[in-house]
Amino acid sequence: MTDSESADDTEGEEGLTYAETGVDIDASEAATKALIGAAGEFEGDYAGLVDIGDQYLALATDGVGTKLLVAEAIDDYSTIGIDCIAMNANDLIAAGVEPVAFVDYLAVETPDEETSEDIGAGLRTGAERADVALVGGETAVMPDVIKGLDIAGTCAGLAPKNAVFPGEAEPGDAIVGWPSSGIHSNGLTLAREAVTRDHEYDDPFPPNPDRTIAEELLTPTRIYSEVLAPLRASETHAAAHVTGGGWTNLTRMGSYRYEITDPFEAQPVFEFVQAEGEVSDEEMHRTFNMGTGFVAAVSEADAAAIVNDSEDARVIGKVTDGDEAVSIRGLGLTE
């Protein structure tokens, strides 16, 4: 799909939706709010913040999701550890926090040495990319609970109190974006359903036959460690890691209108998923990052400096007053 395509391009199609494949984002968010309400107030959005004097200790926890099922299908878990660290480290970075340490939790139906080695190698690579220390982990064998395996982790970070982003965008802010590496680790339930309608995971990926469909889906999540320094050196009001919920993640930066005028081009994997599943433009943008993996709302005066200090950043839009929504590629997305 090109930037000029609009929601009308898929009008009338009986295509897949994320909810129909088993993941209802609205229901998930409602359940999360219920959990938070029952547990009490949490300080922080992307990361939990603990006041330890002159700085914050921050914690984030996440897993890899159904991307694991793609790895299982081709018996290749070598990149899964990267994803696990990325999903946690990026949430800390979105809060203005520097990731420093990581612990993992691997739950398996049956222990397998080769699989564990693959996952461990990925964790090591992810830790190097995020510049964090692997300080421990736990493996649990639970055949009555787990079918296959699941992996999650927790990342700890530190930030001076004046370095944490306020978390609220301001009208007039420029929106700076950084490209994704591909599908990352969200929306795989929809992507898997779409691409396996008429293909096997080990089939050649049509836009690049040198790779298989599985290899394309398993492209590791980008870790955005390099964006922290330029954002901290500027007047950054809020940032967002574009994950579950796709572009509606931007509304976590405040109840404003986010006008995206120059998004990064969506990688071929998104066009492939959309075509195979007959997925609407709106559903694609509400589910996937569509080429842009990280955004920040910054003072317009500082936007150029951030772009100059970043290898592949650019201004992709602006924050305005108005109804809470994200305007992108002819779509109007609300949470």
Secondary structure, 3 states (H helix, E strand, C coil): CCCCCCHHHHCCCCCCCCCCCCCCHHHHHHHHHHHHHHHCCCCCCCCEEEECCCEEEEEEEEECCCHHHHHHHHCCCCCHHHHHHHHHHHHHHHCCCEEEEEEEEEEECCCCHHHHHHHHHHHHHHHHHHCCEEEEEEEEECCCCCCCEEEEEEEEEEEECCCCCCCCCCCCCEEEEEECCCCCCCCHHHHHHHHCCCCCCCCEECCEEEEEHHHHHCCCCCCCHHHHHHHHCCCEEEEEECCCCHHHHHHHHCCCEEEECCCCCCCHHHHHHHHHHCCCHHHHHHHCCCCEEEEEEECHHHHHHHHHCCCCCEEEEEEECCCCEEEECCEEECC
